[in-house]
C-alpha cells in the first residue's frame, strides 16, 4: 500500500480556517476521507466551471462573428434609406398670443 501523509495547519483566529476545522472534526467520516472527498468534489466543480466557461466563450465568439457579418448589411440599409429630416421645433405660444387667438375665434 502506497500512502502519503500531508500535514494541515488551521489558524483558529481565521474564521474560514476555523469553519473548515470544525467541519472536518464533526464529520461522520475520518478527517482524511472527508478532506479527500471535499477536495475531489471541488476539483469536479472546478472542471465543470472551466467547461462552462469554454462553452460560453464559444457562444460569445459565434455571436460576435455573426454580428460582424451583419455590419455591411446595416451600412447598406443606412445608405439606401433616405435621411429623415427632423420636424421643426414647436414654438411656444405665449399667454398673450393664446388670448388673441381666442378673441379671433369669436368672429
Order of alpha helices (4+ residues) and beta strands (2+ residues): alpha-alpha-alpha
